[in-house]
Amino acid sequence: MAAPAPEAVGTSLVEVRLVVNGDTERLRIDPRVTLLDALRERLALTGSKKGCDRGQCGACTVHVDGRRVLSCLTLAVATAGRQVTTVEGLADGDRLHPMQQAFIDCDAFQCGFCTSGQIMSAVALVEEGHIHSDDEIRENMSGNICRCGAYDNIVAAVRTARRDGADR
């Protein structure tokens, strides 16, 4: 089967209504656009990072209906009408989410590239109730790769945020 002619690419755009950080956004996109690309390139929400683009590093982690997902492996059209939360949507105005504050307090973001994905996973982890020990935190955060080696500080931040009410 022959590949489609170049002019055919992009001619089948679809309208998508995304609810991102509480705001409704209407986009006209190629149905193959990932949620990560829609967030970063169409909505200018650059907090979610494009790391490996294969779902291995976790830098692109966001929440969809309160559950963590890898936005580089999620089609934007699959999230139509669902609640998408990015790291930009965690804070309450100028007041940081307890997990964001704990990452600052515990110096859990050495180079910062993976930080937004780590924070989004950590928030979900606390809300899922899976942190009874440091080993459990490490196991449940294993989908997020930190190349800087800030793991001990990340574990401390998750523990601190849980204590300080990150499960609000």
Sequence and secondary structure as in RCSB ss.txt:
>XXXX:A:sequence
MAAPAPEAVGTSLVEVRLVVNGDTERLRIDPRVTLLDALRERLALTGSKKGCDRGQCGACTVHVDGRRVLSCLTL
AVATAGRQVTTVEGLADGDRLHPMQQAFIDCDAFQCGFCTSGQIMSAVALVEEGHIHSDDEIRENMSGNICRCGA
YDNIVAAVRTARRDGADR
>XXXX:A:secstr
     GGGTT S EEEEEEETTEEEEEEE TT BHHHIIIIIS   SS  SSSSSSS TTEEEETTEEEEGGGSB
GGGGTTSEEE GGGTSBTTB  HHHHHHHHTT  SS TTHHHHHHHHHHHHHHT  SSHHHHHHHTTTS  SS  
HHHHHHHHHHHHHTTTT 
